[in-house]
Amino acid sequence: MQLKFNNRDPVYVQVIRYFKEQMASGTLTAGQEIPSRRELANKLKINPNTAQRAYKEMEEEGLIYTEGNLPSKVTKDENKMNAVRNELLMDAVDTFVQSVRPINVSMEELIHLVTDKYSKEIGD
């Protein structure tokens, strides 16, 4: 489990984003067990309360569920899984658009640059 923390966002938010990215990429699949809160805290070297907060928020969002004393698992709700992917994609697009808008790039040039870069990334 690789996660580099930044100093901008709270650690629990970064943990949630990590799990969302793993879900969106298919690394974490519907119904898959995830580490216990204590295991996660040990692996990431974070406070157990931080891991607990991240899991609590993910449960409230319906991203994970816990039944009794069994391990927590990724949601089986395909709509939730798709919503996570769409959320991350829209966040990335918003950030991208905000960063290039001041440069005054034409839509055609922008599409060409993105297509070229994306093609090269896939080819590597």
C-alpha positions as CSV (number, residue, x, y, z in Angstrom):
1,M,0.0,0.0,0.0
2,Q,1.7,3.2,-1.3
3,L,0.4,6.5,-0.2
4,K,2.4,9.7,-0.1
5,F,0.8,12.3,2.1
6,N,0.8,16.0,1.3
7,N,0.6,18.9,3.8
8,R,-2.4,20.6,2.3
9,D,-5.2,18.1,3.0
10,P,-6.1,16.3,6.2
11,V,-4.7,12.8,6.3
12,Y,-8.1,11.1,6.6
13,V,-9.2,12.9,3.4
14,Q,-6.1,11.6,1.6
15,V,-6.8,8.1,2.8
16,I,-10.4,8.3,1.5
17,R,-9.1,9.6,-1.9
18,Y,-6.6,6.8,-2.0
19,F,-9.4,4.2,-1.5
20,K,-11.6,6.0,-4.1
21,E,-8.7,5.9,-6.6
22,Q,-8.2,2.2,-5.9
23,M,-11.9,1.6,-6.5
24,A,-12.0,3.6,-9.7
25,S,-9.0,1.8,-11.1
26,G,-10.4,-1.6,-10.3
27,T,-7.6,-2.4,-7.9
28,L,-10.2,-2.7,-5.2
29,T,-13.3,-4.6,-6.4
30,A,-16.9,-4.8,-5.2
31,G,-17.1,-6.9,-2.0
32,Q,-13.4,-7.1,-1.5
33,E,-12.1,-7.0,2.0
34,I,-10.0,-4.1,3.1
35,P,-7.5,-3.9,5.9
36,S,-8.8,-3.3,9.4
37,R,-8.6,0.1,10.8
38,R,-5.6,-0.9,13.0
39,E,-3.9,-2.6,10.1
40,L,-4.3,0.4,7.9
41,A,-2.9,2.7,10.7
42,N,0.1,0.4,11.0
43,K,0.7,0.2,7.3
44,L,0.4,3.9,6.7
45,K,2.0,4.9,10.0
46,I,-0.9,7.1,10.9
47,N,-2.9,7.6,14.1
48,P,-5.6,4.8,14.5
49,N,-8.2,7.6,15.1
50,T,-7.4,9.0,11.7
51,A,-7.9,5.5,10.1
52,Q,-11.2,5.2,12.1
53,R,-12.4,8.6,10.8
54,A,-11.6,7.7,7.2
55,Y,-13.5,4.4,7.5
56,K,-16.4,6.1,9.2
57,E,-16.7,8.7,6.4
58,M,-16.4,6.0,3.7
59,E,-19.2,4.0,5.4
60,E,-21.4,7.1,5.6
61,E,-20.8,7.7,1.9
62,G,-21.7,4.0,1.2
63,L,-18.2,3.2,-0.2
64,I,-17.5,0.5,2.3
65,Y,-19.6,-1.6,4.7
66,T,-19.0,-3.6,7.9
67,E,-21.2,-6.4,9.1
68,G,-20.8,-7.2,12.8
69,N,-17.3,-8.2,13.7
70,L,-16.4,-9.1,10.1
71,P,-13.8,-7.2,8.1
72,S,-14.9,-4.1,6.2
73,K,-15.5,-4.6,2.5
74,V,-15.8,-2.4,-0.6
75,T,-19.4,-1.7,-1.5
76,K,-21.1,-4.1,-4.0
77,D,-23.2,-1.2,-5.3
78,E,-22.1,-0.7,-8.9
79,N,-23.8,2.7,-9.1
80,K,-21.6,3.8,-6.1
81,M,-18.5,2.4,-7.8
82,N,-19.3,4.3,-11.1
83,A,-20.1,7.5,-9.1
84,V,-16.6,7.3,-7.5
85,R,-15.0,7.0,-10.9
86,N,-17.0,9.9,-12.3
87,E,-16.3,12.1,-9.2
88,L,-12.5,11.6,-9.6
89,L,-12.7,12.2,-13.3
90,M,-14.7,15.4,-13.0
91,D,-12.3,16.6,-10.2
92,A,-9.4,16.0,-12.6
93,V,-11.1,17.7,-15.5
94,D,-12.1,20.7,-13.3
95,T,-8.5,21.1,-12.1
96,F,-7.2,20.8,-15.6
97,V,-9.6,23.3,-17.1
98,Q,-8.9,25.8,-14.3
99,S,-5.2,25.5,-14.8
100,V,-5.2,25.9,-18.6
101,R,-8.0,28.6,-19.0
102,P,-5.6,31.5,-18.1
103,I,-3.2,30.4,-20.8
104,N,-5.8,31.2,-23.5
105,V,-5.4,28.0,-25.5
106,S,-7.9,27.2,-28.3
107,M,-10.1,24.1,-27.9
108,E,-8.6,22.5,-31.0
109,E,-5.0,23.0,-29.7
110,L,-6.0,21.7,-26.3
111,I,-7.7,18.6,-27.6
112,H,-4.7,17.9,-29.8
113,L,-2.3,18.3,-26.9
114,V,-4.4,16.1,-24.6
115,T,-4.9,13.4,-27.3
116,D,-1.2,13.4,-28.1
117,K,-0.1,13.2,-24.4
118,Y,-2.7,10.6,-23.5
119,S,-1.7,8.4,-26.5
120,K,2.0,8.6,-25.5
121,E,1.2,7.7,-21.9
122,I,-0.7,4.6,-23.0
123,G,2.0,3.6,-25.4
124,D,4.7,3.7,-22.7
